[in-house]
Amino acid sequence: MPRDIDIVIERVRALHPDATIEQLKVSHPADDDGLWFFQLPKEKKSIQVESSTGAAPFLIEHCDMQTSDEAISGAGVDQAVHEVSVYLSASKKT
């Protein structure tokens, strides 16, 4: 059974086939690698989805947020896909 983050990645790729999606690469095996970055080619801005287990709920943050208080906390799969897709679409227009 796929993890929630795998479903998010699959759905975002279906909506934005050109998006790059990278999981945080950690230095030590004990470090938490539960952070995924979504970005479009040639765009400097990215949006990140965080979950130490890869399961919802997620914490979502992006480059346009001024403080961590603006982070979207408790997002499920559908909301995560929506937030990432909307942000990637908007980043094309800037």
Secondary structure, DSSP 8 states (H G I E B T S, - for coil): ---HHHHHHHHHHHH-TT-EEEE---SSTTS---EEEEE-TT----EEEE-SSS-SSEEEEETT-SSGGG-EEEE-HHHHHHHHHHHHHHHHH-
